[in-house]
Amino acid sequence: MCLSGAGNKDLAAKLGQNASPPRIFLDDLIPKSLPCPALALLNADDLTTNLELVDQRYPRSHGEPAQRLIVAVDHTYLQRSLQQVRLRGRAGLVGGCWWPSDPSSAFLDFADLPENPLQTPKAPLMLEMLAWDPNAAKKECYSLASMPMSLAPKIEEEKNRGNHVSWIIGGYWGG
């Protein structure tokens, strides 16, 4: 098996991927009471599950407020590539750019691949959302969401160029 059990060694060779199996599978994280941050912003339920699991990792005393965690958002640069992965019971490719206005490239399901998946815009950076309890006895940090992103917004039409950032802030983030 190669890369998270997707099992397509020919595709791995075309994409220049390592065909050795991973040390841990993404689908094994939640049954082990660990958050699965991979593409968690595609589905609100996945993000909610991650938040609940992280909250459970930090026991709190009676009377301690529920809002005790710190969340940080960061970007990490990536080598642009597509990787095979099995995520939430589906095999596909990750590494394509995710935009709040168009999440379709973030996960390319093998059951419904586009005509030429190698032409998918590949993400140059990863959005990472981390959470931790600064007052916990054991200092641990957990990832809530990891999303491959582009350096620029996806512009569908030239006339929308100036409105994109306000749409993300106002429409996507609930402002």
N, C-alpha and C positions, 0 to 999 in steps of 0.2 A: 504494500500500500504506500502511496506517496502523499505527502502533505495533507494532513488532517483527514485522511481516509477518502479523499475525493477519488483516488485510484486511477487517474489518467496519466500514465507514465509518458505517453507520446506527447501529450500537451505540455507536461512538465519540461520535457526536453526542448520543445519549441520555444517555451517561455524562459528557458535558461534557469529553471528552478532546481533546487536540491530535491532529489527523489527519496530521501530518507524520511521515515515517519517522525512526527513530532513527539516531544516528550509528554505533552499533555494535550488532550483534545478539548476544544472549546465547549462542546456539548457535555463534557464531564464537570464543568465548573459549577453550575447551579445545583446539581445533585450533591455536590460537596460543600454546599452553602457558601460558595464564592460567587461574586458578581461576574457576569460575562459581558465585558464592555464592548466587544466587537459589534460595530454598527448599531449600537443601542439607541441611537437617535432616530432610527428608521421606524421604531414602534414604541409608543408611549408606555405600553405594558412592560417592555423589556427594561426601559429606564426605571420604571417604578419598582420592578423586581430587584434591580441592582441597588437602588436606594434602600429598600427594605433589608436586603442581605447585609449591606454595609452597616446599617443602623444596628442590626443584631450582633455584629462583630464587636461592638463596643458596649458592654453592659453599663447601665447607668444606675446610680443610687436613687433611692426614693426622693422625689422632689427635684431631681436634676432635670433641667429643661430638655425637651426633645430636640430643640434647635441648637445642638452643641457641636456639630461637625463643621469643618472648614472645607470649602470646595474651591479648587484652583483650576483654571483653564490654561492650557499651554499648547504650543505647536512644536512638533519635532520634525525635522527634515527627513525625507525618505529617499531611497533610490527608487525611481519610477519603475514599477513592474506590476504585473498581475500575479496573484498567488492562488493556488487551489486551496479550498477550505471546505470543511463540512461544518455548517453553522445552523443551529436550530433545526436539525434534521434534514437540511437541504445541502447538496453539493453544488459548488459554483466557484466563481472567481471573485476575489476582492482586490482592491488596489486602484479601481477606477475612481474618479473624482465624485464626491458627494457634494451637492449643493442643496440648501433648504428648498429651493424652488424646483429642483429636479433630482430626486434621489435615485433615479433609474440606473445610473452607472456604478453605484456603490457596491452592489452585489449582482453579479451576472449568473443567474441560475443555469446549470448545465441543461436543464429541461427546456429552457427557452433562451438560448444564446442568440445574440444578434448575428447578422450575416458574417461580419468579420470582427470577432471580439478583440483581436490584437490592435484594431484601430481605435479602441475605447481610450479616451483621454485618461492618462495615468496620473495619479496624485503625487505631487512633490512634497506634501507634508501631511502630518497626522494631527488632528485635533484630539487632545487628551483632556478628559475631565477627571480630576483626582479628588478624593475625599479622605479626611482623617480627623481624629479627635485629638486636639492639642493637649487635653488633660488626661488622656489615657496613660495607664502605667506602662503599657507596651506600645512603643511608637511604631505604628503600622499605617501604611497608606494603600488605598484601594482605588482602582480605576472604575469609574462609573460609565464612561463612554469613550470609545475610540472611533474616530471617523476619518477616512482618507479624504483630503480636501485639495482644492486648487488654490493657487495664489490670487486668482482673480474671480470675480463673480461671473456666473454664466449669463450672458446677455442673449436673449432670444431675438430681440429686435433693437435696432439702434435707438429708437425713440424711448425705450425703457432704461437707457443707460444711467440717467441721473436718479431714477426712482428705486434702483435695486437695493441699496443699503437701507433706505428707510423701510422698504418692504420686509427685509430680513428682521430688522429691529422691531418694527411695529406689528407685522403679520405673524412671523414665525415665533418670536419670543413672547408673544402675547401682550405687547405694549399697546 
